[in-house]
Amino acid sequence: MSVFKRCSAVVLVLAALHGAAQAAPFTDVLDLPAMPSALAATSALRDVAMAGERLVAVGPRGHILYSDDHGLHWQQAQVPVSADLNAVSFATAELGWAVGHDGVVLHSRDGGVHWQKQLDGRLLAEQLPGTGSDNALLDVWFSDALHGYAVGVFNLLLRTVDGGEHWLPWLDHSDNPQGLHLTSLAPVADQLYITGEQGLLLKLDGERFTRVDTPYAGTLFGAVGKPGVLLVYGLRGHAYRSTDGGRQWQPVTTGVNTSLTAAGVDRDGHLWLASQAGDLLFSQDDGASFHSVSQSGRGPVTALTTDAATGLVLVGERGVRTQVATPTLHP
């Protein structure tokens, strides 16, 4: 075959493929089940939580994974959407919720093995006229099997009192007139906090999230603590500590200048922080000071939780890894 004929044949094949691609129907990620992937446990993940003794992690493309052997092996759950998922919360060992982009809320009744859609951006747009269907939910938390909250971009705040059968817009129940993004829900002791942009910290007070003044003007990614101690953290390694419920704050020296993106309290009551660059920090004095921890592996961390057998379980851009809860500290 001549060069001209070969080139003509290639052009015809490419034209046919282009036409087939144009003819292929578009399927919204809200209607497309998550695809199985053998690499899911080593790909990007956004959050991890305990469902009883089971670990459940969520991430992009609708990936939800669960492990029954403390993170050694992972199985992929059946998920009805391919939207990126950002957070997961379990009220009991069986009942869990996950949220993500396109306003999606998923619910599991069997510990994270199977999931059903409770809400998406199309339904949400009907409840909130003037908003798009692509608004992202960034965090979710349930106090029990019935009562829960979800938060997201542009002051997106939802509440349910019936286990997610109905999600009610609660935007007018927060002291956030600028419509700042809400980044996390953080239960600390017997209080529930919301963090957000421009140093925003809100505390649930009855039927309203009221503003708590903080000394930081940058984005806060979360809050962590225990009775008598509240720690908020955010951009460029900034963290602040309060021992009086947020009336007064003291800056905490973290020793890092990258964003702090995850935190937790281990089984011994020690506080941990992790960064976007993979730094892992440990406090033995209730968050007054932190020390860098030696790690066998390193990678960006977006969330962490504690497991009774392995210690810490961390997720991020490189999937799942574990860290012993009795750390070796850098001098």
C-alpha positions in Angstrom: 0.0 0.0 0.0 1.3 3.5 -0.9 2.0 6.1 1.7 -0.9 8.1 0.4 -3.3 5.2 0.7 -2.0 4.4 4.2 -2.6 8.0 5.3 -6.0 8.0 3.7 -6.9 4.9 5.6 -5.8 6.4 8.9 -7.8 9.5 8.2 -10.9 7.5 7.5 -10.4 5.4 10.7 -9.9 8.5 12.8 -13.0 10.1 11.3 -15.1 7.0 12.0 -13.9 7.0 15.6 -14.6 10.7 16.0 -18.1 10.2 14.7 -18.7 7.3 17.0 -17.4 9.4 19.9 -19.7 12.2 19.0 -22.7 9.9 18.7 -22.0 8.3 22.1 -24.7 9.4 24.6 -23.5 11.5 27.6 -24.1 9.9 31.0 -24.0 12.2 34.0 -21.7 11.0 36.8 -24.8 11.1 39.0 -26.2 8.3 36.9 -23.0 6.3 36.2 -22.0 3.7 38.8 -18.4 3.8 40.1 -16.2 1.6 38.0 -14.2 -1.2 39.7 -10.5 -0.5 39.9 -7.7 -2.8 41.1 -5.6 0.3 41.9 -8.3 2.1 44.0 -6.5 1.5 47.4 -3.3 3.2 46.0 -5.1 6.0 44.2 -6.3 9.3 45.6 -8.6 9.1 48.6 -10.2 12.0 50.5 -11.5 10.7 53.8 -11.6 7.6 56.1 -13.7 6.6 59.0 -14.4 3.7 61.3 -17.7 1.7 60.9 -17.5 -0.4 64.1 -14.3 -2.4 63.5 -14.4 -1.8 59.8 -12.4 0.9 57.9 -14.2 2.8 55.1 -12.5 5.3 52.8 -13.9 7.5 50.0 -12.4 9.3 47.1 -12.7 10.5 43.4 -14.8 8.8 40.8 -17.2 7.4 43.4 -14.6 5.1 44.9 -15.5 3.7 48.3 -13.3 1.1 49.9 -13.7 -1.0 53.0 -11.3 -3.1 55.0 -12.0 -5.7 57.7 -8.4 -6.5 58.6 -7.2 -3.1 59.8 -6.3 -1.8 56.4 -4.2 -4.7 55.2 -6.6 -5.5 52.4 -9.3 -3.4 50.8 -12.5 -4.2 48.8 -14.4 -1.8 46.6 -18.0 -1.1 47.5 -20.9 -0.9 45.1 -21.6 2.8 44.5 -24.4 4.2 42.2 -22.5 7.4 41.2 -19.1 8.3 39.8 -19.0 11.8 41.3 -15.9 12.7 43.4 -16.6 11.9 47.1 -15.0 14.1 49.8 -16.2 12.8 53.2 -17.7 9.9 55.1 -19.3 9.5 58.5 -20.8 6.5 60.4 -23.3 6.9 63.2 -23.3 3.1 63.9 -21.3 0.1 62.6 -24.0 -0.3 59.9 -25.3 3.2 59.1 -23.1 5.6 57.2 -23.2 8.6 54.9 -20.8 9.9 52.2 -20.9 13.3 50.4 -19.2 14.9 47.5 -19.3 17.0 44.3 -22.5 17.6 42.4 -24.4 17.8 45.7 -24.3 14.0 46.2 -25.3 12.3 49.4 -25.0 8.5 49.7 -26.2 6.2 52.4 -25.2 2.7 53.5 -27.1 0.4 55.8 -24.6 -2.4 55.8 -21.4 -0.9 57.0 -20.3 0.6 53.7 -20.6 -2.4 51.4 -23.6 -1.1 49.4 -24.6 2.5 48.9 -27.8 4.3 47.8 -28.2 7.9 46.7 -30.3 10.1 49.0 -29.6 13.5 47.3 -27.9 15.1 44.4 -27.3 18.5 43.0 -30.3 18.3 40.7 -32.7 17.8 43.6 -30.8 20.3 45.7 -31.2 23.0 43.0 -35.0 22.5 43.1 -34.9 23.3 46.9 -32.5 26.2 46.5 -33.5 28.1 43.4 -30.7 30.1 41.8 -28.0 27.6 42.8 -26.3 25.3 40.3 -26.5 21.6 40.4 -22.7 21.2 40.8 -22.2 22.6 44.3 -19.8 20.5 46.3 -20.4 19.0 49.7 -17.2 18.9 51.6 -18.1 17.2 54.9 -20.8 15.2 56.7 -21.4 14.2 60.3 -24.1 12.3 62.2 -24.6 12.3 65.9 -26.9 9.3 65.8 -28.9 7.3 63.3 -31.3 10.2 62.6 -29.6 13.5 63.1 -26.9 14.8 60.8 -25.4 17.7 58.9 -23.6 18.3 55.6 -21.6 21.4 54.6 -20.0 22.7 51.5 -19.2 25.6 49.2 -20.9 29.0 49.4 -22.3 28.4 52.9 -24.0 25.2 51.8 -25.5 23.8 55.0 -27.9 20.9 55.1 -29.6 19.2 58.1 -31.6 16.0 58.5 -33.6 14.6 61.4 -34.7 11.4 59.8 -31.5 9.7 58.7 -31.3 11.5 55.4 -34.7 10.6 54.1 -35.1 14.4 53.8 -32.3 16.9 53.7 -33.3 20.5 54.7 -31.4 23.6 53.6 -30.1 25.3 56.7 -28.2 28.2 55.2 -30.1 30.8 57.2 -29.1 29.0 60.4 -25.4 30.1 60.3 -23.7 33.4 61.0 -22.0 33.5 57.6 -23.5 36.5 55.7 -20.6 36.5 53.2 -21.5 33.0 52.0 -18.0 31.7 52.7 -17.1 28.1 51.9 -17.6 25.7 54.8 -14.7 23.2 55.0 -15.5 20.8 57.8 -17.8 19.6 60.6 -15.9 18.9 63.8 -17.4 17.4 66.9 -15.2 18.3 69.9 -16.2 17.1 73.4 -19.9 17.9 73.5 -19.8 20.7 70.9 -20.2 20.7 67.1 -18.1 23.2 65.1 -17.9 24.2 61.5 -14.7 25.7 60.0 -14.4 27.7 56.8 -12.7 30.4 54.8 -11.3 33.6 56.3 -10.9 32.2 59.8 -14.5 31.2 60.0 -15.4 29.1 63.0 -19.1 28.4 63.9 -20.5 26.6 66.9 -23.9 24.9 67.1 -26.0 26.7 69.7 -29.5 25.3 69.8 -30.9 25.8 66.3 -28.1 28.0 65.0 -24.4 27.9 64.2 -23.0 31.0 65.9 -19.7 32.7 65.1 -16.7 32.2 67.3 -14.0 34.8 66.7 -10.5 33.5 65.8 -7.2 35.3 65.4 -6.6 33.9 61.9 -7.8 35.4 58.6 -6.9 32.4 56.3 -8.9 29.3 55.5 -9.4 26.8 58.4 -9.5 23.2 57.2 -10.7 21.7 60.5 -10.9 21.6 64.3 -9.9 18.9 66.8 -9.7 18.5 70.5 -11.1 17.0 73.6 -12.8 18.3 76.8 -11.0 21.5 77.7 -9.0 21.8 74.5 -10.0 23.1 71.1 -7.5 23.3 68.2 -8.1 24.9 64.8 -5.8 24.5 61.9 -5.4 25.6 58.3 -3.2 27.2 55.6 0.6 27.4 55.8 1.0 25.4 59.0 -1.2 27.8 61.1 -2.8 26.3 64.2 -4.4 28.0 67.2 -5.4 26.5 70.6 -8.1 27.5 73.1 -8.8 26.1 76.6 -11.8 28.3 77.3 -14.2 27.4 74.4 -12.8 29.9 71.9 -12.8 33.1 74.0 -9.0 33.3 74.0 -6.5 31.7 71.5 -2.8 31.0 71.6 -0.8 30.3 68.4 0.7 26.9 68.2 4.2 26.4 66.7 3.9 23.5 64.3 7.3 23.7 62.5 5.7 23.4 59.1 4.7 25.9 56.5 2.4 23.8 54.4 -1.3 23.5 54.8 -2.6 21.3 57.7 -5.3 19.2 56.2 -6.1 16.5 58.8 -6.2 15.9 62.5 -7.3 13.3 65.1 -7.2 12.1 68.6 -5.7 8.6 69.3 -6.9 6.1 71.8 -4.5 7.5 74.4 -5.9 11.0 74.0 -3.0 12.4 72.1 -3.5 15.0 69.3 -2.2 14.5 65.8 -1.9 16.8 62.8 -1.0 16.0 59.2 -0.1 18.2 56.3 -0.7 18.5 52.5 3.0 17.7 52.1 2.9 14.6 54.2 4.2 16.0 57.5 2.9 14.1 60.6 2.9 15.9 63.9 2.3 14.5 67.4 1.4 16.3 70.7 1.9 14.9 74.2 0.6 18.1 75.9 -2.9 18.5 74.6 -1.9 20.5 71.6 0.3 23.1 73.3 3.3 21.9 71.2 3.8 19.4 68.3 6.8 17.3 67.2 7.5 15.8 63.8 7.1 12.1 63.6 9.5 9.7 61.7 7.6 7.8 59.0 8.4 4.7 56.9 6.4 6.2 54.0 5.4 9.7 53.2 2.7 11.3 51.0 0.1 14.1 51.1 -2.6 13.4 53.8 -6.2 14.5 53.5 -7.7 12.6 56.4 -6.8 10.3 59.2 -8.5 8.1 61.8 -7.4 5.7 64.6 -7.6 2.0 64.5 -7.3 -0.1 67.6 -4.9 -2.6 66.0 -2.7 -0.6 63.7 -2.7 2.9 65.2 -3.3 5.6 62.6 -4.8 5.1 59.2 -4.0 7.9 56.8 -5.4 8.6 53.3 -4.3 11.0 50.6 -3.2 11.3 47.0 -1.4 8.0 47.2 -4.1 6.0 48.8 -4.0 4.4 52.2 -1.2 3.9 54.6 -0.8 3.1 58.3 1.3 4.6 61.1 2.1 3.2 64.5 0.4 5.2 67.4 3.6 5.1 69.5 5.7 7.4 67.3 9.4 8.0 67.0 9.9 11.7 67.3 12.4 13.9 65.5 14.6 15.8 67.9 
